[in-house]
Every structure is written in structure tokens, then in C-alpha cells.
Amino acid sequence: MTVMPQIPAAVAPVLFKAACPDCRARFELSAGALRLAIGGSRRTTFYSFTCPECGSAVRKPAGERIVELLTGGGVRTLRLHSTG
């Protein structure tokens, strides 16, 4: 995932480059099209979106850098809590 700051954020929203593992399409998504879930481990920290080409629900792991980029770009974040 790459941030595409085309013009200053005050003028236009940030766009994120993404790809679908099912149909292999590449596209740009706005912050509103992405969701970030932050869990207690790498396995439970991920971002998700719906592919605009084929409609598949896509879920990909999010490391520290991806979390920084997505939160900085205004992506809605859900913090997951363990129930144990």
C-alpha cells in the first residue's frame, strides 16, 4: 500500500494504492473505503476494503508503517480487545 498525496490534504483527500488478490486489479481508494483493525498482535492487526472491480472483501495484514500511513490518512480505526 502506498500513499498518493496528489495535492495538499487541505484541498483533496489522500488516496491509497491497493490491489485485489482475487481479480488482481490495481486501484486507488479513499480513506473512507478502508477500515483498519488494530489488535494485540500482528495476526490481529489488518486493514480491509471491498474491491471496486470484483466486489470481493479483502483483508490484508498491517504492519507498523501501514498503520501509520492509514491512521495519518484518516482511515477509520477499530481497536480490538482480547476477551481473555
Secondary structure, 3 states (H helix, E strand, C coil): CEEECCCCCCCCCCEEEEECCCCCCEEEEEHHHCEEEECCCCCCCEEEEECCCCCCEEEEECCHHHHHHHHHCCCEEEECCCCC
